[in-house]
Amino acid sequence: MKKKLIYSLIFSVLSFWNLSAQEKEETEKPKWKYEPNFIVGVDVLNAGVSFFSDRQLFQGFISSKVKDNLHGIIEAGFDKNIYQNNGYDAKASGPFAKIGAFYMLARDRENDFNGFYGGGKIAGSFYKQEYMAIPVRGFGGNSSTVSMPSSSQSSFWLEGTLGGRVQLFESNFYIDVSMQPRYLMVTSKQDEVVPMIVPGFGKSSSKFNMGFAWNIAYKF
């Protein structure tokens, strides 16, 4: 009799343990796992305009869906520009890079990469600049100019992004268009002269600027 009770108790405990394990397995949510996916894009608009203007801007990006509607993005490029205004004559050139993320505000149900998005990035540029002329007011109201030799500088800014992405037919190609409001946070100075242009940012006579990109992208 005692043996039967012992066997019944052991069987009951094992059954309860097995049932609890099954219920726990059913209630556990599946763990998030990153699945590699990349979209690589090139800004064809600014690259095309570079052949007809004083500014040569070449840039591209790599983005990846991290989770649900959240995407990470890295941008990089090279910018060469001149500034000739209000007596200033300057030029600057160098690489720049940006890193950040964006969120799909509205997306296609059949394609997670189609839709409208918004986000932000931190950006920086290490470049060379040269001033051929800087206006200086002298005695008696007379004005003259001074020059400065080429020097290495650096600038950093915050950049927002608001845009849209659409797939081209049934291919892996996409059109990605975005606007980028920018705010210059920190910049080095040459002899206390604020830079007039910053590669990747644009004209920096004002701390605020607006960028625009029209990309052809490919999804791997």
C-alpha positions as CSV (number, residue, x, y, z in Angstrom):
1,M,0.0,0.0,0.0
2,K,2.8,2.3,0.9
3,K,4.6,1.5,-2.3
4,K,1.5,2.4,-4.3
5,L,1.3,5.7,-2.5
6,I,4.9,6.5,-3.1
7,Y,4.6,5.6,-6.8
8,S,1.5,7.7,-7.1
9,L,3.2,10.7,-5.4
10,I,6.2,10.4,-7.7
11,F,4.0,10.2,-10.8
12,S,2.0,13.2,-9.6
13,V,5.1,15.3,-9.0
14,L,6.6,14.4,-12.4
15,S,3.3,15.1,-14.2
16,F,2.9,18.5,-12.4
17,W,6.6,19.4,-13.3
18,N,6.1,18.4,-16.9
19,L,2.8,20.4,-17.2
20,S,4.4,23.5,-15.6
21,A,7.4,23.3,-18.0
22,Q,5.0,23.1,-21.0
23,E,2.9,26.1,-19.7
24,K,6.1,28.1,-19.2
25,E,7.4,27.3,-22.7
26,E,4.1,28.4,-24.1
27,T,3.9,31.6,-22.2
28,E,7.6,32.6,-22.9
29,K,7.8,35.1,-25.7
30,P,10.3,34.3,-28.5
31,K,13.6,36.1,-28.0
32,W,14.5,38.9,-30.4
33,K,17.1,37.9,-32.9
34,Y,18.8,40.2,-35.4
35,E,18.6,39.0,-39.0
36,P,21.2,40.5,-41.3
37,N,19.8,42.9,-43.8
38,F,21.4,45.9,-45.5
39,I,20.4,48.7,-47.9
40,V,23.2,50.5,-49.6
41,G,22.5,53.9,-51.3
42,V,24.2,56.6,-53.3
43,D,23.1,60.2,-53.6
44,V,22.8,60.7,-57.3
45,L,21.2,64.1,-57.2
46,N,24.1,66.0,-55.5
47,A,26.7,63.9,-57.4
48,G,25.1,65.0,-60.7
49,V,24.8,68.7,-59.6
50,S,28.5,68.6,-58.7
51,F,29.4,68.7,-62.4
52,F,27.7,72.0,-62.8
53,S,28.4,73.9,-59.6
54,D,31.3,75.0,-57.4
55,R,30.4,72.4,-54.8
56,Q,31.5,68.8,-55.3
57,L,29.5,66.6,-53.0
58,F,29.6,62.8,-53.1
59,Q,27.9,60.8,-50.4
60,G,26.2,57.4,-49.6
61,F,24.7,55.4,-46.8
62,I,24.2,51.9,-45.3
63,S,21.1,51.2,-43.3
64,S,19.8,48.1,-41.6
65,K,16.5,47.2,-40.0
66,V,17.3,46.5,-36.3
67,K,13.8,45.7,-34.9
68,D,10.3,46.2,-36.1
69,N,10.2,49.8,-37.4
70,L,13.6,50.9,-36.1
71,H,16.5,51.1,-38.5
72,G,20.1,52.1,-38.0
73,I,22.0,54.1,-40.5
74,I,25.6,55.2,-41.3
75,E,26.5,57.8,-43.9
76,A,29.8,59.0,-45.3
77,G,31.0,61.2,-48.1
78,F,33.4,63.8,-49.4
79,D,32.6,67.5,-49.9
80,K,34.6,70.3,-51.6
81,N,33.1,73.8,-51.7
82,I,34.0,77.5,-51.9
83,Y,32.6,80.6,-50.1
84,Q,32.7,84.0,-51.8
85,N,30.4,86.5,-50.0
86,N,30.6,89.7,-48.0
87,G,34.3,90.1,-48.8
88,Y,35.1,86.5,-47.8
89,D,36.9,84.2,-50.2
90,A,37.4,80.7,-48.7
91,K,37.5,77.1,-49.7
92,A,37.2,73.8,-47.7
93,S,37.4,70.1,-48.5
94,G,37.3,66.9,-46.7
95,P,35.4,63.7,-45.6
96,F,32.5,63.6,-43.3
97,A,30.5,60.8,-41.5
98,K,27.2,60.4,-39.8
99,I,25.6,57.8,-37.6
100,G,22.1,57.5,-36.2
101,A,18.7,55.8,-36.6
102,F,15.3,56.4,-38.0
103,Y,11.8,55.1,-37.3
104,M,9.3,54.0,-40.0
105,L,6.3,56.3,-39.3
106,A,4.2,54.6,-42.0
107,R,5.2,51.5,-43.9
108,D,3.9,49.1,-46.6
109,R,2.2,46.0,-45.1
110,E,3.8,43.8,-47.8
111,N,7.3,45.4,-47.6
112,D,8.8,46.7,-44.3
113,F,11.3,48.8,-46.2
114,N,8.7,50.9,-48.1
115,G,7.3,53.9,-46.4
116,F,7.9,57.3,-44.7
117,Y,10.4,57.7,-41.9
118,G,11.9,60.2,-39.4
119,G,15.0,60.1,-37.2
120,G,18.3,61.8,-36.3
121,K,22.0,61.5,-36.6
122,I,25.3,62.8,-35.1
123,A,27.7,64.0,-37.7
124,G,31.3,65.2,-37.9
125,S,33.8,66.4,-40.5
126,F,37.6,66.6,-40.4
127,Y,38.7,68.9,-43.3
128,K,41.1,71.4,-44.6
129,Q,40.2,75.1,-45.2
130,E,42.0,78.1,-46.6
131,Y,41.1,81.8,-46.6
132,M,42.3,83.8,-49.5
133,A,40.5,86.9,-48.2
134,I,38.9,87.9,-44.9
135,P,37.5,91.5,-44.6
136,V,39.1,93.6,-41.9
137,R,37.9,97.1,-40.9
138,G,40.8,99.5,-40.4
139,F,41.3,103.0,-39.1
140,G,39.1,105.8,-40.4
141,G,36.5,103.3,-41.7
142,N,38.9,101.9,-44.3
143,S,38.5,98.2,-45.1
144,S,41.1,95.7,-46.2
145,T,41.5,92.0,-46.4
146,V,43.9,89.5,-44.9
147,S,44.6,85.9,-45.9
148,M,45.2,82.7,-43.9
149,P,47.1,79.6,-44.9
150,S,45.6,76.2,-45.3
151,S,44.8,74.5,-42.0
152,S,43.2,71.4,-40.6
153,Q,39.8,71.9,-38.8
154,S,36.9,69.8,-37.4
155,S,33.2,70.4,-36.9
156,F,30.3,68.4,-35.4
157,W,26.6,68.8,-35.8
158,L,23.2,67.3,-35.1
159,E,21.1,66.3,-38.1
160,G,17.4,65.3,-38.3
161,T,16.0,63.3,-41.2
162,L,12.6,63.1,-42.7
163,G,12.0,61.1,-45.9
164,G,10.5,58.3,-47.8
165,R,11.6,55.1,-49.5
166,V,9.9,53.1,-52.3
167,Q,10.8,49.9,-54.1
168,L,11.3,50.0,-57.9
169,F,8.9,47.5,-59.3
170,E,9.8,44.0,-58.1
171,S,13.5,44.5,-58.0
172,N,15.9,45.0,-55.1
173,F,16.4,48.7,-56.0
174,Y,14.8,51.5,-54.1
175,I,14.4,55.3,-54.4
176,D,15.2,57.0,-51.1
177,V,14.5,60.8,-50.7
178,S,15.1,62.8,-47.6
179,M,15.4,66.2,-46.1
180,Q,18.0,66.9,-43.3
181,P,17.7,69.9,-41.0
182,R,21.1,70.6,-39.4
183,Y,22.4,72.4,-36.3
184,L,26.1,73.1,-35.9
185,M,27.1,72.3,-32.3
186,V,30.9,72.5,-32.1
187,T,33.5,73.8,-34.5
188,S,37.2,74.6,-34.4
189,K,38.4,78.1,-35.3
190,Q,41.5,79.4,-37.1
191,D,42.8,82.5,-35.3
192,E,39.2,82.9,-33.8
193,V,37.7,83.1,-37.3
194,V,34.4,81.1,-37.5
195,P,34.4,78.8,-40.6
196,M,32.2,79.9,-43.5
197,I,31.7,76.4,-44.9
198,V,31.9,72.9,-43.4
199,P,32.1,69.8,-45.6
200,G,29.0,67.7,-45.2
201,F,27.2,70.6,-43.4
202,G,27.3,73.3,-46.0
203,K,27.6,77.1,-45.4
204,S,28.1,77.6,-41.7
205,S,27.8,81.4,-41.5
206,S,24.6,80.3,-39.7
207,K,24.3,77.5,-37.2
208,F,21.2,76.2,-39.0
209,N,21.2,74.6,-42.5
210,M,19.1,72.3,-44.6
211,G,20.3,69.3,-46.7
212,F,18.6,67.2,-49.3
213,A,19.4,63.8,-50.8
214,W,17.9,61.8,-53.6
215,N,19.4,58.2,-53.4
216,I,19.3,55.1,-55.5
217,A,19.6,52.2,-53.1
218,Y,20.0,48.4,-53.3
219,K,18.9,45.9,-50.7
220,F,21.1,42.9,-50.1
